[in-house]
Each structure stands twice: as structure tokens, then as C-alpha cells.
Amino acid sequence: MAVARIKESWLFVVAQAENGSALVAMASVNIAVINKIAIGFFIFFLFIYSIRHVDIKHPR
């Protein structure tokens, strides 16, 4: 968690120095969307894997 916070604050400083706060807002939104997609994909993968695992263990 500490490393991620350091990276976020460093990106924030760099983006403000280069292009101002609009870029920071866009970047934070993009990071949030990417995180949600990644978490959703991970949960979906676990769901599919568990279904297949159960089917293999207990064939109907």
C-alpha cells in the first residue's frame, strides 16, 4: 500500500508540473476504471474456474 501511495503522489506531482490538474483528474479516473475492470475480471475468472472445478469433481 505504501509503495502504491508513493507512486500515485509522484505521478500526481509529475502530471501537475507538466500539464496541470486536468491531466491528474483524467489519470485518476482511468486508474479507478482499470482497477474496477481488473477486479471484475479476476472475480469472473475465479467464478468460471470454480464452476469447472466442481463439474470435473462431480460429473452429472
BALOBA-1460 file (C-alpha; in Angstrom, 3 decimals):
// residues 60
<rec num="1" residu="m" x="0.000" y="0.000" z="0.000"/>
<rec num="2" residu="a" x="2.797" y="2.439" z="0.863"/>
<rec num="3" residu="v" x="4.541" y="1.868" z="-2.462"/>
<rec num="4" residu="a" x="1.310" y="2.443" z="-4.393"/>
<rec num="5" residu="r" x="0.653" y="5.688" z="-2.492"/>
<rec num="6" residu="i" x="4.194" y="6.891" z="-3.213"/>
<rec num="7" residu="k" x="3.756" y="6.082" z="-6.913"/>
<rec num="8" residu="e" x="0.388" y="7.874" z="-7.040"/>
<rec num="9" residu="s" x="1.727" y="11.011" z="-5.360"/>
<rec num="10" residu="w" x="4.796" y="11.002" z="-7.636"/>
<rec num="11" residu="l" x="2.589" y="10.684" z="-10.743"/>
<rec num="12" residu="f" x="0.410" y="13.485" z="-9.381"/>
<rec num="13" residu="v" x="3.402" y="15.808" z="-8.965"/>
<rec num="14" residu="v" x="4.800" y="14.994" z="-12.414"/>
<rec num="15" residu="a" x="1.442" y="15.468" z="-14.132"/>
<rec num="16" residu="q" x="0.806" y="18.795" z="-12.389"/>
<rec num="17" residu="a" x="4.257" y="20.033" z="-13.310"/>
<rec num="18" residu="e" x="3.741" y="19.094" z="-16.972"/>
<rec num="19" residu="n" x="0.099" y="19.727" z="-17.857"/>
<rec num="20" residu="g" x="-1.858" y="20.927" z="-14.823"/>
<rec num="21" residu="s" x="-4.635" y="19.379" z="-12.784"/>
<rec num="22" residu="a" x="-6.880" y="18.324" z="-15.703"/>
<rec num="23" residu="l" x="-4.473" y="15.531" z="-16.618"/>
<rec num="24" residu="v" x="-4.361" y="14.411" z="-12.987"/>
<rec num="25" residu="a" x="-8.153" y="14.136" z="-12.887"/>
<rec num="26" residu="m" x="-8.170" y="12.094" z="-16.107"/>
<rec num="27" residu="a" x="-5.384" y="9.820" z="-14.859"/>
<rec num="28" residu="s" x="-7.106" y="9.156" z="-11.530"/>
<rec num="29" residu="v" x="-10.370" y="8.295" z="-13.323"/>
<rec num="30" residu="n" x="-8.525" y="5.974" z="-15.706"/>
<rec num="31" residu="i" x="-6.726" y="4.246" z="-12.806"/>
<rec num="32" residu="a" x="-10.041" y="3.724" z="-10.979"/>
<rec num="33" residu="v" x="-11.693" y="2.269" z="-14.103"/>
<rec num="34" residu="i" x="-8.735" y="-0.031" z="-14.783"/>
<rec num="35" residu="n" x="-8.787" y="-1.240" z="-11.161"/>
<rec num="36" residu="k" x="-12.524" y="-2.000" z="-11.361"/>
<rec num="37" residu="i" x="-12.091" y="-3.883" z="-14.649"/>
<rec num="38" residu="a" x="-9.177" y="-5.889" z="-13.253"/>
<rec num="39" residu="i" x="-11.072" y="-6.811" z="-10.066"/>
<rec num="40" residu="g" x="-14.166" y="-7.751" z="-12.074"/>
<rec num="41" residu="f" x="-12.138" y="-9.906" z="-14.458"/>
<rec num="42" residu="f" x="-10.401" y="-11.621" z="-11.533"/>
<rec num="43" residu="i" x="-13.722" y="-12.415" z="-9.813"/>
<rec num="44" residu="f" x="-15.183" y="-13.635" z="-13.130"/>
<rec num="45" residu="f" x="-12.155" y="-15.883" z="-13.690"/>
<rec num="46" residu="l" x="-12.443" y="-17.344" z="-10.179"/>
<rec num="47" residu="f" x="-16.176" y="-17.919" z="-10.744"/>
<rec num="48" residu="i" x="-15.629" y="-19.779" z="-14.034"/>
<rec num="49" residu="y" x="-12.731" y="-21.753" z="-12.553"/>
<rec num="50" residu="s" x="-14.783" y="-22.831" z="-9.523"/>
<rec num="51" residu="i" x="-17.696" y="-23.929" z="-11.748"/>
<rec num="52" residu="r" x="-15.383" y="-26.004" z="-13.948"/>
<rec num="53" residu="h" x="-13.642" y="-27.436" z="-10.895"/>
<rec num="54" residu="v" x="-16.968" y="-28.556" z="-9.395"/>
<rec num="55" residu="d" x="-18.085" y="-30.038" z="-12.728"/>
<rec num="56" residu="i" x="-14.852" y="-32.023" z="-13.020"/>
<rec num="57" residu="k" x="-15.099" y="-33.281" z="-9.433"/>
<rec num="58" residu="h" x="-18.805" y="-34.191" z="-9.608"/>
<rec num="59" residu="p" x="-19.843" y="-35.069" z="-13.165"/>
<rec num="60" residu="r" x="-23.583" y="-35.265" z="-13.738"/>
